[in-house]
Amino acid sequence: MFRGILETVGMKNERKKKISTTSYLAERHGIDTRKMYFTYYVPFLAWIPQYRWRHLQGDLIAAITMASFYIPMALSLASNLAHVPPINGLYSFVFNPIIYAILGSCPQMVVGPEAAGSLLVGTVVKSSVDSGAAGENDDELHARVAGVVTGMAGATILIAGLTRLGFLDSVLSRPFLRGFISAVGFVIIVDQLIPELGLQSLAAEVGGVSHASSVDKLRFLFGNLSKASVITTVVSLISFFLIMFFREGKKRLQPRYPSVAYFPDRFLVVVLSAILTWQLRWDLKGLEVLGEVKSTTTGNPFPFHWPFQIAHMKHVREAMGTSFLIALLGFFESSVAAKSLGGGEGKDGIQGIALSANRELVALGVANLVGGCFSALPAFGGYGRSKVNASTGGKTPMSSIFLSIITIVCILFLLPFFYYLPKAVLSSMISVVAWSLIEEAPHDILFFIKIRGYTELGLMLIIFAATIFYSLTLGIAIGVGLSLLSVIRHSTRPRIQILGRIPGTNRFENAEDNPDKLEFIEGCLIVKIPEPLTFANTGDLKNRLRRLELYGTTSAHPALPRVRSPEHNKNIIFDIHGVTGLDGSGTQVLEEIVRGYRDRGVRVFFSRGPMEGTPIYELFERSGILENCGGKNHFVADVGEALRLTEVDEGDDIGYTNAAGDEGGG
């Protein structure tokens, strides 16, 4: 008997113990959940067993192609935009790609430094110089400031991933991104015109030019155009047009001849310019060269500096806001690239790796946190770079690992060959990237003009103007602020509608869309609530319902005198088919609305409400909404049935069976 009692208690406890759907399915099909979770959160364990020799050729060629394009680009971004030693740009291709290959969920995406992030790092470095926290020529301290910015951006992204904030990639609006990215492109082009014309020394003598707005820089350029270096200008122009020529040619030829993507045009331009400078000694004729590329710590090619030291706190304070913005923009760009590339599943692709925004955050966060320890630039996934990887044969994350290995070889053995690389050529390469940031703007502008999206155009213009005339920081702050306000405004506004009947049918549509083609039912106000009711969108629900009662529309200004007779509001019918969620605040507001109507003698009906026994129905029952509106008889299957019930006098027997089904719900 005692054993029987224990077994009974055990069975009851077993029933009470809930098992997750995942655990249930795994147990049913004999799947080892420990291995499953390991391969999910560390994708390296999922793709490395699938790696085959057929992947090796494509991954290696893709890595060599990317290295020829982006290693010179990393040098350019570091020296010209971030104002740190060129080698720190290379560090972004050493640590970040290999860590992302282990933790990232998009096999073909390649992470690396970007123009916008590098430019923002440069603003922090300049700010440190202006405040006296760093010297003008203190390369080691500049590198550490960059490491602090990168480390903080990585920590921000990592915390967001661990707290499952991957949905934030939907917060920034497309007009904000297009306006900001276009402004960044314009700022970079103007910024690079100074070294491309050989006016850097003059700008340093004048003072304040490098920290000025783009408009002030243009004023300086036009005022000193006659003092430009001829050889520097010629080299810059030829390099820019050569790269643009190959870029456009490859874009047109690639659909018919895919192998043209392998042609390393930028690598050839860089090598040829360095050889010509060395042989013809252009550096002695006024052409500024990159010079010796070395680590800021003599003897150690990969110096480690923990970015979050007490001594760096003054830099941390300066970099806080900028790091957050770098993290936000970097994650958004990576998210766009990852969604465009997908999980890589296809012929010879990696199978079984599901794309996840939260795992992307963790992978990018860890990569930048490690990169920050070596003073690397912030590195995120770029669509253009990843597209090059995919189009040149890269199928697996091994192409990122090969890219890291090639970069390590360059740092250990090939740095002396960068000595004669002209800075003008590096500036031209960055100008091509900046041009690519701007060239998509006309398409978006024409699209918004076509659809009369003047609000979006206004947002783009405000962000662009703030960035051009003042600073990147102000442009970002305004853009993020306006985007967040737009999200909040959108989420807090209930989308209630007044319904009218299509003549000759039992169907109801939004009366504000076609008021002349619908008929209104005398003595009835039919209101549709097409969304869940939560604390966020119920704050103004009473006022909007009041406008419907007074004017028959929510668009009328409250200063307008009453135009809708009270006789038309004797019966209120709520179509709540779209209320798929209801929280405590929403329930409380709805109960107050229903009670208010009943106190005024208005009858309330609910059409297409929740089924009995569902959580929403239980909220209706416990809160008193069910009782206040008149009981279960006031919960009907469709609007047509509710209208028939309004014709029955209050207190009469209204036992009625609906034969119309779910028709006419709007």
C-alpha positions in Angstrom: 0.0 0.0 0.0 2.9 2.4 0.9 4.6 1.6 -2.4 1.3 2.3 -4.2 1.0 5.7 -2.5 4.6 6.6 -3.5 4.0 5.5 -7.1 0.8 7.6 -7.2 2.6 10.7 -5.9 5.4 10.1 -8.4 3.0 9.9 -11.2 1.3 13.1 -10.2 4.7 14.9 -9.9 5.6 13.4 -13.3 2.5 14.9 -14.7 3.2 18.2 -13.1 6.7 18.4 -14.6 6.4 20.0 -18.0 8.8 18.9 -20.8 9.7 21.4 -23.5 8.6 20.7 -27.1 12.3 20.5 -28.2 13.1 18.0 -25.5 10.0 15.9 -26.3 10.8 15.8 -30.0 14.5 15.0 -29.4 13.6 12.2 -26.9 11.0 10.8 -29.3 13.4 10.6 -32.2 16.5 9.6 -30.3 18.5 12.8 -30.7 21.4 13.7 -28.4 20.4 17.2 -27.2 23.9 17.9 -25.8 25.5 17.5 -29.2 22.6 19.3 -30.8 23.1 22.4 -28.7 26.9 22.4 -29.1 26.7 22.3 -32.9 24.0 25.0 -32.8 25.9 27.5 -30.6 29.3 26.7 -32.1 28.6 26.3 -35.8 32.2 25.3 -36.4 31.4 21.9 -35.0 28.5 21.6 -37.5 30.4 22.5 -40.7 33.9 21.1 -40.1 32.7 17.5 -40.4 31.1 18.4 -43.7 34.3 19.9 -45.2 35.6 18.1 -48.3 38.5 18.5 -50.7 36.1 19.9 -53.3 35.6 22.9 -51.1 39.3 23.7 -50.7 40.0 25.1 -54.2 37.1 27.5 -54.1 37.7 28.7 -50.6 41.4 29.2 -51.2 40.9 31.2 -54.5 38.2 33.3 -52.8 40.5 34.1 -49.9 43.4 35.1 -52.2 41.0 37.3 -54.3 39.7 39.0 -51.2 43.2 39.5 -49.8 44.2 41.2 -53.0 41.3 43.6 -52.7 40.9 44.2 -49.0 44.4 44.1 -47.5 45.3 47.3 -49.3 41.9 48.6 -48.3 42.5 47.8 -44.7 45.7 49.8 -44.8 43.8 52.7 -46.4 41.0 52.7 -43.8 43.4 52.7 -40.9 45.8 55.4 -42.1 43.3 57.7 -43.9 40.0 57.4 -42.0 40.8 56.0 -38.5 44.1 57.9 -38.1 45.8 55.0 -36.6 48.9 53.0 -37.8 48.2 51.1 -41.0 49.0 47.7 -39.4 46.0 48.1 -37.1 43.8 47.8 -40.2 45.4 44.5 -41.0 44.7 43.2 -37.5 41.0 43.3 -38.3 41.6 40.6 -41.0 43.7 38.5 -38.6 41.4 37.9 -35.6 37.8 38.8 -36.6 37.3 36.5 -39.7 38.7 33.4 -37.9 36.5 33.9 -34.8 33.5 34.6 -36.9 34.2 31.4 -38.9 33.9 29.5 -35.6 30.9 31.2 -34.1 29.0 32.8 -37.0 25.9 31.4 -38.6 26.3 32.6 -42.2 29.0 30.4 -43.9 29.8 32.7 -46.8 29.9 36.0 -44.9 33.4 37.6 -44.3 33.9 40.2 -41.6 36.3 43.1 -41.9 36.8 46.8 -41.4 34.3 49.2 -43.0 34.5 52.8 -44.1 31.7 54.1 -41.8 33.1 52.4 -38.7 36.7 53.5 -39.4 35.5 57.0 -39.9 33.8 57.0 -36.6 36.9 55.6 -34.9 38.8 58.5 -36.5 36.4 61.0 -34.8 37.2 59.5 -31.4 41.0 59.6 -32.1 40.6 63.3 -33.2 38.6 64.0 -30.1 41.3 62.5 -27.9 43.9 64.7 -29.6 41.8 67.8 -29.2 41.1 67.2 -25.5 44.9 66.6 -24.9 44.4 63.0 -23.9 46.6 61.9 -26.9 49.4 63.6 -28.8 49.1 64.4 -32.5 51.8 61.9 -33.5 51.4 59.4 -30.7 50.7 56.3 -32.9 50.7 53.9 -30.0 48.1 55.8 -28.0 46.0 56.3 -31.2 46.1 52.6 -31.7 45.0 52.0 -28.1 42.1 54.4 -28.5 41.0 52.4 -31.5 41.2 49.3 -29.4 39.0 50.8 -26.7 36.4 51.8 -29.3 36.5 48.3 -30.9 36.4 46.5 -27.6 33.5 48.6 -26.4 31.6 48.0 -29.6 32.3 44.3 -29.3 31.1 44.2 -25.7 27.9 46.0 -26.6 27.2 43.6 -29.4 28.0 40.6 -27.2 25.7 41.7 -24.4 23.0 42.3 -26.9 23.4 38.8 -28.2 23.4 37.2 -24.8 20.3 39.0 -23.8 18.6 38.0 -27.2 18.2 41.5 -28.7 18.6 40.3 -32.2 15.3 41.9 -33.2 17.0 45.3 -32.9 18.1 45.0 -36.6 14.5 46.1 -37.4 14.6 49.3 -35.4 16.5 51.5 -37.8 14.4 52.6 -40.8 15.6 52.3 -44.4 15.4 56.1 -45.0 17.7 56.7 -41.9 20.2 54.1 -43.2 20.2 55.4 -46.7 20.5 59.1 -45.6 23.3 58.3 -43.1 25.2 55.9 -45.5 25.0 58.5 -48.3 26.2 61.2 -46.0 29.1 59.0 -44.9 30.0 58.5 -48.5 30.0 62.2 -49.1 32.0 62.9 -46.0 34.6 60.4 -47.0 34.9 61.7 -50.6 35.4 65.3 -49.3 37.8 64.0 -46.6 40.0 62.1 -49.1 40.2 65.0 -51.6 42.7 66.7 -49.3 45.4 63.9 -49.5 44.4 63.2 -53.2 45.3 66.8 -54.0 48.5 66.8 -51.8 47.1 69.4 -49.5 47.7 67.6 -46.2 50.7 69.7 -45.1 48.9 72.9 -45.9 45.8 71.7 -44.0 48.0 70.9 -40.9 49.6 74.4 -41.1 46.2 76.1 -41.3 44.9 74.0 -38.4 41.4 72.8 -37.7 40.7 71.6 -41.2 40.9 67.9 -40.4 38.2 68.4 -37.6 36.0 70.7 -39.6 32.7 69.8 -41.3 32.5 68.8 -44.9 31.3 72.2 -45.9 34.3 73.9 -44.3 36.6 71.3 -45.9 35.1 72.1 -49.3 35.7 75.8 -48.6 39.4 75.1 -47.8 39.8 73.0 -51.0 38.3 75.6 -53.3 40.4 78.3 -51.7 43.7 76.4 -52.1 43.1 74.5 -55.3 46.0 76.3 -57.0 48.4 75.0 -54.4 47.6 71.3 -55.1 50.5 68.9 -55.9 50.5 68.0 -59.6 52.0 64.5 -59.3 49.8 63.6 -56.3 46.7 64.8 -58.2 47.6 62.9 -61.4 48.3 59.6 -59.5 45.1 60.0 -57.6 43.0 60.6 -60.7 44.5 57.8 -62.7 44.1 55.3 -59.8 40.5 56.3 -59.2 39.5 56.0 -62.9 41.4 52.8 -63.4 39.7 51.2 -60.4 36.3 52.5 -61.5 36.8 51.3 -65.0 37.6 47.8 -63.9 34.8 47.8 -61.4 32.1 48.8 -64.0 33.6 46.5 -66.6 33.5 43.5 -64.2 29.9 44.4 -63.2 28.8 44.2 -66.9 30.9 41.2 -67.9 30.3 39.0 -64.9 26.8 37.8 -65.9 28.3 36.3 -69.1 31.8 35.6 -67.9 31.7 34.7 -64.1 35.5 34.1 -64.0 36.1 37.8 -64.5 35.5 38.3 -60.8 38.8 36.6 -60.1 40.7 39.5 -61.8 42.6 41.3 -59.0 42.4 44.8 -60.5 42.9 46.7 -57.2 45.9 44.5 -56.2 47.5 45.3 -59.6 46.9 49.0 -59.3 48.5 48.9 -55.8 51.5 46.9 -56.9 52.1 48.9 -60.1 51.9 52.2 -58.3 54.4 51.0 -55.6 56.8 49.7 -58.3 56.6 52.9 -60.3 57.1 55.0 -57.2 60.1 52.9 -56.2 61.7 53.0 -59.7 61.0 56.6 -60.6 61.4 57.9 -57.0 58.2 59.8 -57.1 58.5 60.0 -53.3 61.3 62.5 -53.8 59.1 64.6 -56.2 56.4 65.3 -53.7 54.3 62.1 -53.7 53.7 61.0 -50.2 54.2 57.3 -49.6 52.9 55.0 -46.8 56.4 54.5 -45.4 57.4 51.9 -42.9 54.5 49.7 -41.7 55.2 48.2 -38.3 53.7 47.4 -35.0 53.5 50.1 -32.4 55.3 47.7 -30.0 58.8 47.0 -31.3 59.5 43.3 -31.7 56.0 42.1 -31.1 53.9 41.8 -34.3 50.7 41.2 -32.4 50.8 43.4 -29.2 48.1 42.6 -26.7 46.4 45.4 -24.8 43.4 44.8 -22.6 41.1 47.8 -23.7 39.2 48.2 -20.4 42.0 49.4 -18.2 41.7 52.1 -15.5 44.2 54.2 -17.4 41.9 54.1 -20.4 38.8 55.4 -18.6 39.1 58.9 -20.1 39.0 57.3 -23.6 36.1 55.0 -22.6 34.0 58.0 -21.7 34.8 59.7 -25.0 34.1 56.5 -27.0 30.9 55.4 -25.2 28.4 56.9 -27.6 30.4 56.3 -30.7 31.0 52.7 -29.9 27.3 52.1 -29.4 26.6 53.6 -32.8 29.4 51.6 -34.5 27.9 48.4 -32.9 24.4 49.3 -34.1 25.4 50.2 -37.7 27.8 47.3 -37.9 25.2 44.8 -36.8 22.6 46.2 -39.1 25.0 45.9 -42.1 26.0 42.4 -41.1 22.3 41.4 -40.7 21.5 42.7 -44.2 24.5 40.8 -45.7 23.6 37.6 -43.8 20.0 37.7 -44.8 21.0 38.3 -48.5 23.5 35.4 -48.5 21.3 33.0 -46.4 22.5 29.9 -44.7 24.7 28.9 -47.6 22.7 25.7 -48.3 22.8 24.7 -51.9 25.0 22.7 -54.2 28.2 21.8 -52.3 27.2 24.2 -49.6 27.2 23.7 -45.8 24.0 22.1 -44.6 22.2 22.4 -41.3 23.3 25.9 -40.1 20.3 28.0 -39.4 20.7 31.8 -39.6 20.2 33.4 -36.2 20.3 37.2 -35.4 21.2 36.4 -31.7 24.1 34.1 -32.6 25.3 36.7 -35.2 25.4 39.2 -32.3 27.5 36.8 -30.1 29.9 36.0 -33.0 30.5 39.6 -34.0 30.7 40.6 -30.3 33.4 38.1 -29.4 35.3 38.8 -32.7 35.4 42.6 -32.0 36.2 42.1 -28.3 39.2 40.0 -29.2 40.1 42.5 -32.0 40.0 45.3 -29.5 42.6 43.5 -27.4 45.0 43.9 -30.4 43.9 47.4 -31.3 42.2 46.3 -34.5 39.5 48.4 -36.2 35.9 47.4 -35.7 35.0 44.6 -38.2 31.6 43.5 -39.3 30.1 41.6 -42.2 30.0 43.5 -45.4 27.7 42.6 -48.3 30.2 43.6 -51.0 33.1 41.7 -49.5 30.9 38.6 -48.8 29.5 38.8 -52.3 33.1 38.7 -53.7 33.7 35.7 -51.5 30.6 33.8 -52.8 31.1 34.8 -56.4 34.8 33.7 -56.5 34.1 30.2 -55.1 33.9 30.6 -51.4 31.4 28.0 -50.0 32.4 27.5 -46.4 33.8 29.6 -43.5 37.2 28.1 -44.3 37.7 31.0 -46.8 37.6 33.4 -43.8 40.2 31.3 -42.0 42.4 31.3 -45.2 42.0 35.1 -45.3 43.3 35.4 -41.7 46.3 33.1 -42.5 47.2 35.2 -45.6 47.0 38.4 -43.5 49.2 36.9 -40.9 51.8 36.0 -43.6 51.6 39.6 -44.9 52.2 41.0 -41.4 55.2 38.7 -40.6 57.0 38.8 -44.0 55.6 41.3 -46.5 55.3 44.6 -44.6 58.5 46.1 -46.1 57.0 45.8 -49.6 54.3 48.4 -48.5 56.9 51.1 -48.0 56.5 52.8 -51.5 52.8 52.4 -51.6 51.5 56.0 -52.5 48.9 57.4 -50.0 47.1 59.0 -52.9 46.4 55.5 -54.3 45.0 54.4 -51.0 42.8 57.5 -50.9 41.5 56.7 -54.4 40.5 53.2 -53.3 38.6 54.7 -50.4 36.9 57.2 -52.7 35.7 54.3 -54.8 34.2 52.7 -51.7 32.6 56.0 -50.8 31.2 56.3 -54.3 29.5 52.9 -53.9 27.9 54.2 -50.7 26.3 57.1 -52.6 25.3 55.5 -55.9 22.3 53.7 -54.5 20.8 56.9 -53.1 19.2 58.2 -56.3 17.3 54.9 -56.8 15.8 55.2 -53.3 15.0 58.9 -53.7 13.2 58.2 -57.0 11.3 55.4 -55.4 10.1 57.5 -52.5 9.2 60.3 -54.9 7.2 57.8 -57.0 5.2 56.6 -54.0 5.0 60.1 -52.6 6.9 59.1 -49.5 7.7 62.7 -48.5 8.1 61.8 -44.8 10.9 59.4 -45.7 12.5 61.9 -48.1 12.4 64.5 -45.3 14.1 62.1 -42.9 16.9 61.3 -45.4 17.4 65.0 -46.1 17.6 66.0 -42.4 20.1 63.3 -41.6 22.2 64.1 -44.7 22.2 67.8 -43.9 23.1 67.4 -40.2 26.0 65.1 -41.1 27.3 67.3 -43.9 27.0 70.7 -42.2 27.9 69.6 -38.6 29.2 66.2 -37.8 28.7 62.4 -38.1 27.7 62.2 -34.5 24.9 64.7 -34.8 23.6 63.0 -38.0 23.6 59.6 -36.3 21.9 61.0 -33.1 19.2 62.7 -35.1 18.6 59.6 -37.3 18.5 57.1 -34.4 16.3 59.4 -32.4 13.8 59.9 -35.2 13.8 56.2 -36.0 13.1 55.3 -32.4 10.3 58.0 -32.2 8.8 56.6 -35.3 8.8 53.0 -33.9 7.3 54.2 -30.6 4.6 56.3 -32.4 3.8 53.3 -34.6 3.5 50.9 -31.7 1.5 53.1 -29.4 -1.2 54.1 -31.8 -4.2 51.7 -31.9 -5.3 50.9 -35.5 -9.0 50.9 -34.8 -11.4 51.3 -37.7 -15.1 52.1 -38.2 -16.8 49.5 -40.4 -19.5 50.0 -43.0 -21.5 47.4 -44.9 -21.0 46.7 -48.6 -24.5 47.3 -50.1 -26.3 44.0 -50.9 -23.9 41.8 -48.9 -23.2 40.8 -45.4 -19.5 42.0 -45.6 -18.0 44.9 -43.8 -15.0 47.1 -44.8 -13.1 50.0 -43.4 -15.4 53.0 -43.9 -12.6 55.5 -44.0 -11.2 54.0 -47.2 -14.4 54.1 -49.2 -17.0 56.2 -47.3 -19.2 56.8 -50.4 -19.4 53.1 -51.4 -20.5 51.7 -48.0 -23.7 52.0 -46.0 -23.9 52.7 -42.3 -26.3 51.0 -39.9 -28.6 53.4 -38.1 -28.1 53.3 -34.3 -24.9 51.2 -34.5 -21.2 52.0 -34.4 -19.1 49.1 -35.7 -15.5 49.2 -34.5 -12.7 46.9 -35.7 -9.6 46.4 -33.5 -7.2 44.6 -35.8 -4.2 44.1 -33.4 -3.3 42.8 -30.0 -4.1 45.2 -27.1 -1.1 45.9 -24.8 0.1 48.7 -22.5 1.8 50.3 -25.5 -1.2 50.9 -27.7 -4.1 51.3 -25.3 -3.2 54.6 -23.7 -5.0 56.6 -26.4 -7.7 54.0 -27.1 -10.5 55.9 -25.2 -9.8 59.2 -27.0 -9.8 57.5 -30.5 -13.1 55.7 -29.7 -14.5 59.0 -28.6 -13.6 60.6 -32.0 -15.3 57.7 -33.8 -18.5 58.5 -31.7 -18.3 62.2 -32.4 -17.1 62.3 -36.1 -17.3 58.8 -37.5 -13.5 58.9 -38.2 -10.3 59.0 -36.2 -8.7 61.6 -38.6 -10.9 64.6 -37.6 -9.3 67.3 -35.4 -10.8 67.4 -31.9 -11.6 71.1 -32.3 -14.4 70.2 -34.7 -17.9 70.3 -33.2 -19.9 67.1 -33.0 -21.2 66.0 -36.4 -22.4 62.5 -35.6 -25.7 62.2 -33.7 -25.7 60.3 -30.3 -28.6 58.3 -31.7 -26.1 56.5 -34.0 -24.1 55.2 -30.9 -26.8 53.3 -29.1 -25.1 50.0 -30.0 -21.3 49.5 -30.1 -20.1 46.4 -31.9 -16.4 45.5 -31.5 -14.9 43.2 -34.1 -12.0 41.8 -32.2 -10.8 39.0 -34.5 -7.4 40.7 -34.7 -7.0 40.9 -30.9 -4.7 37.9 -30.7 -2.9 39.1 -27.5 -4.1 40.9 -24.4 -2.1 42.0 -21.4 -3.2 43.3 -18.0 -3.1 47.0 -19.0 -5.1 46.4 -22.2 -7.6 44.3 -20.2 -8.0 47.1 -17.7 -8.6 49.8 -20.3 -11.0 47.6 -22.2 -13.0 46.9 -19.0 -13.2 50.6 -18.3 -14.5 51.3 -21.8 -17.1 48.6 -21.6 -18.3 49.7 -18.2 -18.4 53.3 -19.3 -20.7 52.4 -22.2 -23.0 50.4 -20.0 -23.3 53.2 -17.5 -24.4 55.5 -20.4 -27.0 52.9 -21.5 -25.1 51.8 -24.6 -25.2 48.2 -25.5 -21.9 46.5 -26.3 -21.4 43.4 -28.5 -18.2 41.5 -29.3 -17.9 39.9 -32.8 -15.4 37.1 -33.6 -14.1 37.1 -30.1 -11.9 34.5 -28.4 -13.1 30.9 -28.0 -14.3 29.8 -24.5 -11.4 28.4 -22.5 -8.6 30.4 -24.2 -6.4 32.8 -22.1 -7.9 35.9 -23.7 -11.5 34.7 -22.9 -10.4 34.0 -19.3 -9.1 37.5 -19.0 -12.5 38.8 -20.3 -14.3 36.7 -17.8 -12.1 37.5 -14.7 -11.9 41.2 -15.4 -15.7 41.5 -15.6 -15.9 42.5 -19.3 -18.1 39.5 -20.0 -20.5 40.4 -17.3 -20.6 44.1 -18.0 -21.4 43.7 -21.7 -24.3 41.4 -20.9 -22.9 37.9 -20.7 -22.1 35.2 -23.3 -25.0 36.2 -25.5 -23.2 39.4 -26.4 -20.2 37.4 -27.8 -21.2 36.5 -31.4 -19.7 34.8 -34.4 -19.8 37.8 -36.8 -20.9 41.4 -37.3 -24.1 40.3 -39.1 -25.3 38.4 -36.1 -24.5 41.3 -33.8 -26.6 43.6 -35.9 -29.5 41.2 -35.7 -29.2 41.2 -31.9 -29.2 45.0 -31.8 -32.8 44.8 -33.1 -33.9 42.8 -30.1 -35.0 44.9 -27.1 -32.8 44.7 -24.0 -34.1 42.0 -21.6 -35.8 39.9 -24.3 -34.8 36.3 -24.9 -32.1 36.4 -27.5 -31.4 32.8 -27.9 -30.3 32.9 -31.5 -28.3 30.4 -33.5 -25.8 31.9 -36.0 -26.1 30.4 -39.5 -23.7 32.8 -41.2 -20.5 31.3 -39.9 -17.5 33.6 -39.9 -18.7 35.7 -42.8 -18.7 39.4 -42.8 -16.0 40.0 -40.2 -14.3 42.7 -42.3 
